[in-house]
Amino acid sequence: MNATPQTYQQIERAIRRVAGNFPASKDAVLTDIHLQVKPTSGELLAFDDNDEELTRVVVEQWIEAQDDDFYEEAASQLSHCLNEMRESTIDKMSVMHPFSFTLVDEDGETLRDIYLVDDDTVILNKGLLEGLDEELDQFLNDLLK
């Protein structure tokens, strides 16, 4: 499932709405952000640690998604948007560090950590680092030749 520009716009809209709940002018809040995706309805929901809904957006491309790797693809798309919005939106949220964005199922159980922020460290999902060792080894071999 290749994400369309519209998919990224809809995810970014949800992230901006979440950030709007934690404006920079307010005192920092201790919470994580839990993201839930529903492939039947295409909904992307965001909750705080108290299970209070922060926003709800429909991602049209996700409606009736039948892909076996739907949650992996959705996590990758969410991670991409969070990384793109880091400086403009995420870093300005009044949330105490460390905090994270996690992908949860309908029971609130964590499926995957998508994005972790801890002062100077940002950790994205593991998919971005897969194969890095092999790529670095190949680069070093090519450089030494």
Sequence and secondary structure as in RCSB ss.txt:
>XXXX:A:sequence
MNATPQTYQQIERAIRRVAGNFPASKDAVLTDIHLQVKPTSGELLAFDDNDEELTRVVVEQWIEAQDDDFYEEAA
SQLSHCLNEMRESTIDKMSVMHPFSFTLVDEDGETLRDIYLVDDDTVILNKGLLEGLDEELDQFLNDLLK
>XXXX:A:secstr
    HHHHHHHHHHHHHHHHTS TTS  B   EEEEEETTTTEEEEE TT  EEEEEE GGGTT   TTHHHHHH
HHHHHHHHHTTTTTGGGS B SSEEEEEE TTS EEEEEEEEETTEEEE GGGTTTHHHHHHHHHHHHH 
